[in-house]
């Protein structure tokens, strides 16, 4: 990632409270729950279950990336996550 884009991303994640951030995290959490329920469902076969678990893992990765990027941004700005 270029330093210019990295700087823009980190600057955009330094905030005290954001309804947009809360909405994004909520949507990701709901998608995770929904995809997880499908993955553990008794009605899908093993091949589909494996694919579904990959989807769940992808959602978890995206959420972790967003949260860790924000944590670094706050740390770089000398602020703690609230």
N, C-alpha and C positions, 0 to 999 in steps of 0.2 A: 504494500500500500504506500502510495507516495506520502511524503511528510505533510504536504498541503492538505490532502484529504484526511489523513490521520488527525491533523490538528483541528480541522473543521468538525470531524466526528466527535472528538473529545470535548471541544468547546460546546457543542450542542447538547452534551450529556451532563453538563454542570448546571444543575438547578436544584432548588430546595424541594419543590413539589410541582408535578405536572399531571394534569388530567389526561393528556395524550399518552404519557408514559404509563400511567396506571391502566389506561384502556388497552394499550398494547400488551402489557403483562397479563391482564385479565384474559384477553383473546388467546394468547399463547397457552395460558393455563387451561382454558376450556378446551382448546384443540388437543392438548396433551391428555386430558382426562378422557375425551371422546375416543381418541385413537387408542389409548390404553385399554379402554373397555372393549373395543373391537378386538384388540390383540388377545385378550384373555377370554373372549367369547368361546363357548363350546361349539358354536355353529360354523367355525371356519376350519379348513383343513391346514395341515402343517406347513405347506408351501406358502399359503396366504398368510399364515400366522407369522412366519419368518419375515415376509415382506412388511407386514403391519408393524412388527417390532422395530424394523428399520425406520419406519415412518416416525414412531414414537421417539426413537433415539435421535432422529434428525431434529424434531421439535425441541427436545431437551438440549441439544447442542446449541441451537439458535438462542434459546433463552439464556443459557449459561454464557454464551458469547456476548450478548447484550449486557447482561448484568456485570460480567467481569470487565468489559470495556468501560462501562459507567464507573465502576469502582476505581479503575485506574485513572479515569478522568478526574474524579473527585479527589483522589489522592494527589495527583499532579497539581490540582488547584488549591491544595492545602485544606480540603474540606473532608469531612467524614460523611459516609452514607447515612441518611436519616431514616 
